Amino acid sequence: MSKPHIQEYFQTKFAGKTVSLLGFGREGKSSYRALRHFVPGLNLTISDSNPYCSEEFANEFGADPNVIFYCGDEYLNPLFQSDIIIKSPGISLKVLANSGIESRITSQTEIFLELFRDQVIGVTGTKGKSTTVSLLYTILKNADKNVLLGGNIGVPPLDFLDKINPETLVVFEMSSHQLENIRVSPKVAVLLNIFQEHLDHYKSYRDYQLAKYNIARWQKPGDVIIWNGKNELLRGLLSEFPIQSWQMVIHCHAGDQAGARCNHNHLIIDDGSGEICFENFCNRRKLPGEHNLTNILAACLAAYVKGIDPELIRKTTEMFEGLPHRLEFIGERNGARFYNDSISTIPESTIEALKTFPDVHTLLLGGFDRGVDYSLLVGYLRDHPVKKLLFIGKAGLRIATELLRPEGLSNAMIFQDFESAVKAAIDVTPVGTVCLLSPAAASYDMFKNFEHRGEKFRQMILEKDSPA
């Protein structure tokens, strides 16, 4: 879409309307810049629970006589008089429940898709999004495609408006928060999995599932959905809400489904008209684990759909190193190997990590308790005991309590703080075994995010003067 068409879109959609920006973090600021560029005289309200949002605005943007601020406790007040509300992803729709204004809510994601859906490869899933989009972006970049990477992985989509042209492909990592109120889907959608997560943000697990499914729900004939055939919940949603797009299945069955699968370490892509076989492709060292195989198959399928040479797909995937905090090898201490899997904030991903490393001796679990059901993890740990379990925070205490019933647990250690747990892990992990940080819980009780937690773990493991 040319720049004049972008201008026309913004003028048609927003000019003469009462527009509120709900949330003024990274995406809210990006929305402000776009609106000011394409609709310069537009009257705006900025609503944020931060009581100092007007001061922060002035420091970054200076004075703007066409902006009214609602900061702090009164931040929801102007929304009832707004024609359009551009909501930032981090704000829960629960605060607007039964308000009658949900139909007026849009988002950066929806705006960007209304402009460029045909150029977008959208990727979502409870886990695996960032690895998948990073690998896919690298494949497309190595194929000399004009490609941009953004969304939940770091760059708000409207920041791309001055960089995009008709040949550009956009690899868009989409969180449930970005998808929850959209009514348009990307031309190519990748749906990796759905597990219990973000239950503090949604009214129910069902609402979370439906938010994720929006990535495919509004697709058209000729679009493509790539989905994980091993995730029964996805299969159920596709049956309940049939879509018109062409389906390609990760872990497909030979002969009856288009998609990708591994067979005796060979990757096979079936596009419906024939098969391509990559020999010795699935024996991976840099991206270990069944969950990473799903991510690889998804990225390879999406690249194949976009016409990328299969041999280039193979070479790029073989060289791809993966991302930090995802089964990341930190180093050795006293002959023991330490792995950082701080990204694992749900039970299912911790189970996958344990399957990847059968010689785990020490496991660090717990953190912020968001009410996730831990019965699956508790059952797995009972069937596959780990010699030392180090529990942290309220989530760790709840997991420990469930494991302790009814017969008690002799290998448990419970800690109030993260640093004490890591020091103990260094002490109790013997030569030739693995210590794994895979918390199955969020980090917000002690850290800014999972990256902050993982960096602290790395720092402590690599410190020469920490206890040994």
Secondary structure, 3 states (H helix, E strand, C coil): CCHHHHHHHHHHHHCCCCEEEECCCHHHHHHHHHHHHHCCCCCEEEEECCCCHHHHHHHHHCCCCCEEEEEHHHCCHHHHHCCEEEECCCCCHHHHCCCCCHHHEECHHHHHHHHHHHHEEEEECCCCHHHHHHHHHHHHHHCCCCEEEEECCCCCHHHHCCCCCCCCEEEEECCHHHHCCCCCCCCEEEECCCCCCCCCCCCCHHHHHHHHHHHHHCCCCCCEEEEECCCHHHHHHHHHCCCCCEEEEECCCCCCCCEEEEECCEEEEECCCCEEEECCCCCCCCCCCHHHHHHHHHHHHHHHHCCCCHHHHHHHHHHCCCCCCCCEEEEEECCEEEEECCCCCCHHHHHHHHHHCCCEEEEEEECECCCCCCHHHHHHHHHCCCCEEEEEHHHHHHHHHHHHCCCCCCCEEEECCHHHHHHHHHHHCCCCCEEEECCCCECCCCCCCHHHHHHHHHHHHHCCCCCC
